[in-house]
Amino acid sequence: MKERPILFSGAMVRAILDGRKTQTRRVVKPVPDIVHGDIVARHTPKDMALGRLGEIIPCPYGAPGDRLWVRETFRFTSDFDGDSPARVGERCIDAGYTKPWAPIHYEADGERRDWMWVGTPPARDVSPGKTRVSIHMPRWASRITLEITSVLVERLNDCSEEDALAEGVFKPGPSGNLPIGPCVERVSDGNEIVYCQRGMATAEYRELWDQINGAGAWAANPWVWVVEFRRAA
């Protein structure tokens, strides 16, 4: 079993924590220099794609049974604003701790870990420090570990309605076929509850994909790794 880091946005972290997100799609990079750029998927338990000229393209995220630890936007306390995450870990070891740790604020949902205890007693609350982007999160600061259950390769536009729901774009609504969409977060007063009919998940995911990857990214219909997972920690 191998562990690898993976980045998720705040919205997708919340979807994982809610149990709504069990799939992620990532563009196959670099695009193989093969005839027509075609890739044929080898489904689970394989973690590879097969090029038209026979070359094997391994999935960089791993194989079923491997684990992914999630990197997300976070903060330490302001005491550490002058230190890089690596230096924070070094300070812990220098201070005699057996492993790195620090008070951490997770931006996605506001959860805080080891936040009240800083320095010597008595416990005191402290102010959050500067925002740290997800790429800088060290392994010891990660709170979410995922186990890969399957890996395959397909065209992005092959994403089905069920797949889009598994990507976490909707929250479950009061009725099983009326999920509450992320559009709730976009209304002007923040109070209106909007119900999105089934059939809209793919459209919502298409919009999300273009927001993340740029205008026209969905229409380009790239080959993508489809990684399915479950929470391991």
Order of alpha helices (4+ residues) and beta strands (2+ residues): beta-alpha-beta-beta-beta-beta-beta-beta-alpha-beta-beta-beta-alpha-beta-beta-alpha-beta
